[in-house]
Amino acid sequence: MAHPWHAYLGVGEHRGGVDWHLRLVGILEVVRAGTLERHNVGSRKARTLVAMLGARQGRVVGVDHIVEELWGTAPPRQPEANVATLVSRLRARFGRRLIIGGRSGYRLGDTARVDLYEAAAQVGEAEARLRAGQPASGLRAAEHVLDLLGGGPALADHPIADWAEEARTLQAGLLRRAWHAAAEGALHTGNPARAQVLAETAITVDPLDEVAYRMLMRACAAAGEPARAIMTYQRLRGTLATELGTDPAPATRDLHVAILRANALTTPA
């Protein structure tokens, strides 16, 4: 079975204008478009530079920031020239279109694609499909995102860098949206058990994710488990009271009441 990253790459086809794919989830990978050819980026500094530009896709990263990240408090005598030399070597390896810019700053070229930003587009597509009443295709798009982003934290080899933490924050937000969208799609395609798993996963990652609690309540009710739905509400109420000193939102309280009423109507006197 092919890895989801392979499916994302579109092996066997070359997307128009795309030369390279950058995978930031896990450890940095650079793969030629339309193939499974992984290419060695080179030195630690070269990998760090490519990772920085990938994390800031489309945005210019100033040379001062690059120098600070690559050399810390002990920069070389001519830091801008050293960065330019590093960029020149990367262009020789991957083509001039991979990195755009000059001595003031650099950005990733438009012919490179980054997994995090492709996943962001896929999440938006999943949400749009759900709003359009197309739950099956919305579910597929959301689960593709979950596969794509589920390979561990982004930029795992840069555990303390601020720019890498921004990428991990983006990854976490995309995963949350994808869990929600996939659970919604599963509910609307008659698979409440799958919706329960997705909602529980989101709650495990963020015990204050009230949207996921509502998803779980709805999924339990749809699966004929109203008691579990009510217990889920009580669990949320206790967590919010302990952690934030607040009550569930009106939408959650209304759902709780609706489940209680529906259960009362179906329970023998």
Helices and strands as residue ranges (DSSP letters): H 4-9, E 20-23, E 29-32, H 44-55, E 61-62, H 63-71, H 79-94, E 99-102, E 105-108, E 112-114, H 115-131, H 135-149, H 162-188, H 192-205, H 210-222, H 226-243, H 250-266
